[in-house]
Amino acid sequence: MAKRKRRPRLRIGRLILVIAVLAAGIGIFLFAASAVIHAVSGLFSSAPAEPEEIVIEPTPDPIYKHDYDWQYVTEDENGFARYEDAQYTTRLGIDVSHYQGSIDWNAVKEAGIEFAFIRAGYRGHTTGELHEDTGFRENMRQALDAGVEVAVYFFSQADGKEEAVEEAEYVMDLIRDCPVNVIAYDLEINPEGRLSNTTQDANTEAAEAFCRTIGEQGYTPLVYGSVSFLCTEVRMSQLQDICQFWLAWYDDKKPPFPYAFTIWQYSCYGEVPGIETAVDMNLLFVKK
């Protein structure tokens, strides 16, 4: 009977011991959890915003946009395009090569043309040889004599960076003694020429090499192209911080092109006194 009386005491003692161990474990767990929570809250000093306060910004387009408003395109009394809004005005220009023949630059100036891009040279699309434009020197001399501001462009067929650098050095040598600041890079892909298998990456690398080479010598680089060329044949996002863009679009007075450009070649059928052939017409956008 004595043994039977001791057993309940032993069970109660064990129960008390188990409860004590559990209580100690729970205490340790709560202490540890508190320490972890405190440590995490130290990393995020401010409380997260409520869901309705969170604004998800769309990923910005990597290519800079223009802010022209095409409702302000007009024609002057001579039928030339003009643009004028609160932020921009424009200057009227042309671009020429030996294809325009002999030009009466005084008549061009009197017609209201303020600047001209003169082709300095080109690379052959089959042989790859470099050539000076046969009308370059005459056009440069007579345009300057008439008081028309001048820039130059080079018709490129560069197959890679090395050829683009060669072209840049070639055109800088041609204009060494000319009062020229702006040089445009004009790469046009001929499907039957030496660049028929070129890629967007290769074209971009060539354009970048050309622009950097002339930029390092103090010239202002431009990259010329149509809407399709600038959107698919080069990467504007890779070029936009080292050059400006010269857009060719003729179909209407509202180019379907949202990206930043400085010059708009708006026609290839321009009629200008002093030039017997059709000529490309350009507007240079100038910030007021």
C-alpha positions as CSV (number, residue, x, y, z in Angstrom):
1,M,0.0,0.0,0.0
2,A,2.9,2.4,0.7
3,K,4.2,1.8,-2.8
4,R,0.9,2.6,-4.3
5,K,0.9,5.9,-2.5
6,R,4.3,6.9,-3.9
7,R,3.5,6.4,-7.6
8,P,1.1,9.4,-7.9
9,R,3.8,11.7,-6.4
10,L,6.4,10.5,-8.9
11,R,4.0,11.1,-11.8
12,I,3.2,14.6,-10.6
13,G,6.9,15.3,-10.2
14,R,7.6,14.2,-13.7
15,L,4.7,16.3,-15.0
16,I,6.0,19.4,-13.2
17,L,9.5,18.7,-14.7
18,V,8.1,18.4,-18.3
19,I,6.1,21.6,-17.8
20,A,9.1,23.4,-16.6
21,V,11.2,22.2,-19.5
22,L,8.5,23.2,-22.0
23,A,8.2,26.6,-20.4
24,A,11.9,27.2,-20.6
25,G,11.9,26.2,-24.2
26,I,9.1,28.5,-25.1
27,G,10.8,31.3,-23.3
28,I,14.0,30.7,-25.2
29,F,12.0,30.6,-28.5
30,L,10.2,33.8,-27.8
31,F,13.4,35.5,-26.9
32,A,15.1,34.4,-30.0
33,A,12.1,35.3,-32.2
34,S,12.1,38.7,-30.6
35,A,15.8,39.2,-31.4
36,V,15.2,38.2,-35.1
37,I,12.3,40.5,-35.5
38,H,14.3,43.4,-33.9
39,A,17.2,42.7,-36.2
40,V,15.0,42.7,-39.4
41,S,13.1,45.8,-38.4
42,G,16.5,47.5,-38.1
43,L,17.2,46.9,-41.8
44,F,13.9,48.5,-42.9
45,S,13.6,51.6,-40.8
46,S,10.4,52.8,-42.4
47,A,7.2,50.9,-42.6
48,P,6.2,49.7,-46.1
49,A,3.6,51.8,-47.9
50,E,0.0,50.6,-48.1
51,P,-0.8,48.8,-51.4
52,E,-2.9,51.7,-52.7
53,E,0.1,54.1,-52.2
54,I,2.5,52.1,-54.3
55,V,3.0,53.5,-57.8
56,I,4.5,51.2,-60.4
57,E,6.4,53.3,-62.9
58,P,6.7,51.8,-66.4
59,T,10.2,51.1,-67.7
60,P,11.2,54.2,-69.6
61,D,12.0,54.0,-73.3
62,P,15.8,53.9,-73.6
63,I,15.7,56.2,-76.6
64,Y,15.3,59.9,-76.1
65,K,12.0,61.4,-77.4
66,H,11.5,64.6,-79.3
67,D,8.8,67.1,-78.3
68,Y,7.9,68.6,-81.7
69,D,4.2,69.2,-82.4
70,W,3.5,68.6,-86.1
71,Q,0.5,70.9,-86.2
72,Y,3.1,73.8,-86.5
73,V,4.5,72.7,-89.8
74,T,3.7,75.3,-92.4
75,E,4.8,76.5,-95.8
76,D,6.3,79.9,-96.6
77,E,5.7,82.0,-99.7
78,N,8.2,80.0,-101.7
79,G,6.6,76.7,-100.9
80,F,9.4,75.6,-98.4
81,A,8.5,73.9,-95.2
82,R,8.8,75.8,-91.9
83,Y,8.2,74.9,-88.3
84,E,7.6,77.3,-85.4
85,D,6.2,76.8,-81.9
86,A,6.9,78.1,-78.4
87,Q,10.1,76.2,-78.0
88,Y,11.6,75.8,-81.5
89,T,12.2,77.6,-84.7
90,T,13.8,76.2,-87.9
91,R,16.5,77.0,-90.5
92,L,16.1,75.9,-94.1
93,G,18.8,73.9,-95.8
94,I,19.7,71.5,-98.6
95,D,22.1,68.6,-99.2
96,V,24.0,68.2,-102.5
97,S,26.5,66.1,-104.3
98,H,27.9,66.0,-107.8
99,Y,24.5,64.7,-108.9
100,Q,23.1,68.3,-108.7
101,G,25.6,69.4,-111.3
102,S,26.9,73.0,-111.4
103,I,25.0,75.1,-108.8
104,D,24.5,78.9,-108.8
105,W,25.0,79.3,-105.0
106,N,24.2,83.0,-105.1
107,A,20.7,82.2,-106.4
108,V,20.4,79.5,-103.7
109,K,21.3,82.0,-101.0
110,E,18.8,84.5,-102.4
111,A,16.1,81.9,-102.4
112,G,16.3,81.7,-98.6
113,I,18.6,78.6,-98.2
114,E,20.6,79.1,-95.0
115,F,22.8,76.0,-94.9
116,A,24.0,73.1,-97.0
117,F,25.3,69.7,-96.4
118,I,27.9,69.0,-99.1
119,R,28.9,65.4,-99.8
120,A,32.6,65.2,-99.2
121,G,33.1,61.6,-100.4
122,Y,31.9,58.1,-100.4
123,R,33.0,54.4,-100.3
124,G,32.1,52.2,-103.2
125,H,29.4,49.7,-102.4
126,T,31.1,47.0,-104.5
127,T,34.8,47.7,-104.5
128,G,35.0,49.3,-101.1
129,E,37.4,52.0,-102.4
130,L,37.2,55.6,-100.9
131,H,36.5,58.5,-103.3
132,E,36.2,62.2,-103.0
133,D,32.9,63.5,-104.4
134,T,33.8,65.2,-107.8
135,G,31.7,68.2,-106.9
136,F,32.9,68.7,-103.4
137,R,35.6,71.3,-103.8
138,E,33.5,73.5,-106.2
139,N,30.4,73.3,-104.1
140,M,32.3,74.1,-100.9
141,R,34.1,77.1,-102.3
142,Q,31.1,78.6,-104.1
143,A,28.7,78.0,-101.2
144,L,31.1,79.8,-98.8
145,D,31.6,82.6,-101.2
146,A,27.8,83.0,-101.4
147,G,27.5,83.2,-97.6
148,V,25.8,79.8,-97.2
149,E,26.8,77.9,-94.0
150,V,28.2,74.5,-94.8
151,A,28.5,71.1,-93.3
152,V,29.5,67.8,-94.9
153,Y,28.3,64.2,-95.1
154,F,30.1,61.0,-96.1
155,F,28.4,58.1,-97.8
156,S,29.6,55.1,-95.9
157,Q,29.8,51.5,-96.8
158,A,31.9,50.6,-93.8
159,D,32.2,46.9,-93.1
160,G,33.2,47.1,-89.4
161,K,34.8,49.6,-87.1
162,E,38.2,49.7,-88.8
163,E,36.7,50.9,-92.1
164,A,34.5,53.4,-90.3
165,V,37.6,54.9,-88.6
166,E,39.3,55.0,-92.0
167,E,36.3,56.9,-93.5
168,A,36.3,59.4,-90.6
169,E,40.0,60.1,-91.1
170,Y,39.5,60.4,-94.8
171,V,36.7,63.0,-94.6
172,M,38.6,65.0,-91.9
173,D,41.5,65.2,-94.2
174,L,39.3,66.4,-97.1
175,I,37.8,69.3,-94.9
176,R,41.1,70.1,-93.1
177,D,41.1,73.7,-94.5
178,C,37.3,74.2,-94.6
179,P,35.2,76.1,-91.9
180,V,33.2,73.0,-91.2
181,N,32.0,71.9,-87.7
182,V,29.3,69.2,-88.5
183,I,30.0,65.9,-90.2
184,A,27.2,63.5,-91.0
185,Y,27.5,59.7,-91.4
186,D,25.3,58.3,-94.1
187,L,25.2,54.5,-94.2
188,E,22.8,53.1,-96.7
189,I,22.6,49.4,-97.2
190,N,22.6,48.1,-100.8
191,P,21.1,44.5,-100.9
192,E,23.4,43.7,-103.8
193,G,26.5,45.4,-102.3
194,R,29.3,44.4,-100.0
195,L,27.1,45.0,-96.9
196,S,24.3,42.7,-98.0
197,N,24.8,40.4,-94.9
198,T,25.5,43.2,-92.4
199,T,23.8,43.2,-89.0
200,Q,22.3,45.8,-86.7
201,D,25.2,45.3,-84.2
202,A,27.8,45.7,-86.9
203,N,26.2,48.9,-88.3
204,T,26.0,50.4,-84.9
205,E,29.6,49.6,-84.1
206,A,30.7,51.2,-87.4
207,A,28.5,54.3,-86.8
208,E,29.8,54.6,-83.2
209,A,33.5,54.3,-84.4
210,F,32.9,57.0,-87.0
211,C,31.2,59.4,-84.6
212,R,33.8,58.9,-81.8
213,T,36.7,59.4,-84.2
214,I,35.4,62.8,-85.5
215,G,34.1,63.8,-82.1
216,E,37.5,63.4,-80.5
217,Q,38.8,65.9,-83.0
218,G,36.2,68.5,-82.1
219,Y,33.6,67.9,-84.8
220,T,29.9,67.5,-84.2
221,P,28.7,64.1,-85.5
222,L,25.3,63.3,-87.0
223,V,23.9,59.9,-88.1
224,Y,21.6,60.1,-91.1
225,G,18.9,57.6,-91.8
226,S,15.3,56.9,-92.8
227,V,12.7,55.9,-90.2
228,S,13.2,52.2,-90.9
229,F,17.0,52.5,-90.9
230,L,17.2,54.3,-87.6
231,C,14.7,51.9,-86.0
232,T,16.1,48.6,-87.4
233,E,19.6,49.0,-88.9
234,V,21.3,50.7,-86.0
235,R,20.7,51.0,-82.2
236,M,19.9,54.6,-81.5
237,S,20.1,54.0,-77.7
238,Q,23.8,53.1,-78.2
239,L,24.5,56.2,-80.3
240,Q,22.4,58.9,-78.9
241,D,24.9,60.1,-76.3
242,I,27.7,60.6,-78.8
243,C,25.8,62.0,-81.8
244,Q,22.6,63.7,-83.1
245,F,20.3,62.3,-85.7
246,W,19.2,63.5,-89.2
247,L,15.9,61.9,-90.1
248,A,14.7,61.3,-93.7
249,W,10.9,61.2,-94.1
250,Y,9.1,62.5,-97.2
251,D,5.6,61.1,-97.2
252,D,3.7,63.8,-95.2
253,K,4.3,66.5,-92.8
254,K,4.1,64.3,-89.7
255,P,7.0,61.9,-89.4
256,P,5.9,58.7,-87.6
257,F,9.0,58.8,-85.5
258,P,8.9,59.6,-81.7
259,Y,12.6,59.8,-81.1
260,A,14.9,62.8,-80.8
261,F,16.4,64.2,-84.0
262,T,17.9,67.5,-84.9
263,I,17.5,67.7,-88.7
264,W,14.5,66.6,-90.8
265,Q,15.1,65.9,-94.5
266,Y,11.5,66.4,-95.5
267,S,11.7,66.1,-99.3
268,C,13.9,64.7,-102.0
269,Y,12.1,66.6,-104.8
270,G,12.8,70.2,-103.8
271,E,13.0,72.9,-106.4
272,V,15.5,75.6,-105.5
273,P,16.5,78.5,-107.8
274,G,20.1,78.0,-108.9
275,I,19.8,74.2,-109.0
276,E,18.7,72.5,-112.2
277,T,17.9,69.1,-110.6
278,A,15.7,68.0,-107.7
279,V,17.4,68.5,-104.4
280,D,16.9,67.3,-100.8
281,M,15.3,69.8,-98.5
282,N,16.0,70.0,-94.8
283,L,14.8,71.7,-91.6
284,L,17.2,72.3,-88.8
285,F,15.4,72.5,-85.4
286,V,16.8,75.3,-83.2
287,K,15.7,75.6,-79.6
288,K,14.7,79.2,-78.8
